């Protein structure tokens, strides 16, 4: 099994992982693996969700999008700031 060594690991982060590992009855190594797997899964799920949303937008086949209002102007109006910048 590969070995991973991290230099200059922040002490506060190490302490937090250590506390969580103790609560979960895991070693620090086991807890670190669980945390990394979870973080990578969440990241992967977000990318997949974003891809799906963009595909759905592409499938709308919207026409005449040049007549859509300017998003920056809508934001200004929503903030009550109607002068142009």
Number of C-alpha atoms within 10 A of each C-alpha: 3 4 4 7 7 6 6 6 9 9 9 9 10 13 12 11 18 18 15 16 18 13 9 11 11 15 14 17 13 12 19 17 12 13 13 11 12 12 12 11 12 12 12 12 12 12 12 11 12 12 12 12 12 10 11 11 11 10 9 8 7 8 7 6 7 7 7 7 9 9 9 11 15 13 12 14 12 10 9 9 12 12 8 7 7
